[in-house]
Amino acid sequence: MIKFYLSFLLMFMGITGFSYPEKPIFSNNFDVIKWVNVYPNPATSYINFEFEANQNYKNYTLYIFSFIGKKMNDYLVDGSKIVVPLDDYYRGMYVYQLRNQNGIIVQSGRFQVVK
């Protein structure tokens, strides 16, 4: 039975031209455009969101969520930098989302608050 299975497998591989491609189908070198720099991370009393100067952020909104999904704040992006005071934030992980005027997430990330 094993001989039959192996001969069938070898015949199938020969018919279908089973071979490994020389180049991977998908490249693992993705060009990630980073529109927002977040620092300091981890943060204690404030966190900065700095935006690329050559982009038009008209009607873009920055959302901040707790790690369990509670919306903490949202800010309309009107300049090149937003400073968020962390007085009402507890220690833990937070997620930010930069959304365009259509509500599509163009960048997201996380930051940590340590107090």
PyMOL commands that set and color helices and strands:
alter all, ss='L'
color gray80, all
select helices_A, chain A and resi 2-16
alter helices_A, ss='H'
color red, helices_A
select strands_A, chain A and resi 36-39+46-51+61-66+71-76+81-85+92-99+105-113
alter strands_A, ss='S'
color yellow, strands_A
deselect
rebuild
show_as cartoon
